[in-house]
């Protein structure tokens, strides 16, 4: 897992769900969840948020 103070960087995206873990695109685990569905939900939401951030950068 990453250190709690280690923020995600744009290079970490897109995130992937692997069973009960959420991983960066390079395979580094960033979170463990109680079940697979939660891991998928977290990865999906964080990916969507990062996508919105990137769109905001380009629209400014």
Wavefront OBJ file of the C-alpha trace (Angstrom):
o trace
v 0.000 0.000 0.000
v 1.062 3.573 -0.443
v 1.823 5.792 2.506
v -1.278 7.601 3.767
v 0.434 10.917 2.992
v 1.400 9.897 -0.542
v -1.193 11.513 -2.873
v -2.183 9.941 -6.162
v -0.536 11.447 -9.216
v -1.902 11.703 -12.766
v 0.528 8.957 -13.818
v -1.200 6.571 -11.368
v -4.406 6.617 -13.438
v -6.415 4.823 -14.587
v -6.894 2.812 -11.425
v -7.851 -0.847 -11.616
v -9.797 -3.107 -9.274
v -8.215 -6.497 -8.609
v -10.388 -8.588 -6.306
v -10.445 -6.617 -3.029
v -7.621 -4.250 -4.020
v -7.438 -0.997 -5.911
v -4.221 -0.657 -7.898
v -2.461 2.016 -9.923
v -1.879 1.352 -13.602
v 1.670 0.228 -12.762
v 0.266 -2.471 -10.441
v 1.090 -0.767 -7.140
v -1.746 -1.394 -4.647
v -3.239 1.747 -3.105
v -6.181 0.360 -1.097
v -7.744 -2.823 0.198
v -11.522 -3.095 0.505
v -13.905 -5.541 2.152
v -15.133 -6.955 -1.160
v -14.596 -6.901 -4.912
v -17.652 -4.740 -5.660
v -16.371 -1.980 -3.375
v -12.932 -2.043 -5.035
v -14.564 -1.622 -8.449
v -16.742 1.242 -7.197
v -13.785 3.087 -5.652
v -11.641 2.683 -8.770
v -14.504 3.850 -10.998
v -15.227 6.938 -8.897
v -11.571 7.965 -8.576
v -11.035 7.485 -12.313
v -14.097 9.621 -13.077
v -12.908 12.369 -10.716
v -9.438 12.392 -12.272
v -10.995 12.542 -15.739
v -13.042 15.614 -14.699
v -9.906 17.261 -13.287
v -8.037 16.701 -16.533
v -10.942 18.134 -18.560
v -10.995 21.206 -16.311
v -7.288 21.789 -16.940
v -7.822 21.774 -20.692
v -10.910 23.963 -20.626
v -9.253 26.725 -18.598
l 1 2 3 4 5 6 7 8 9 10 11 12 13 14 15 16 17 18 19 20 21 22 23 24 25 26 27 28 29 30 31 32 33 34 35 36 37 38 39 40 41 42 43 44 45 46 47 48 49 50 51 52 53 54 55 56 57 58 59 60
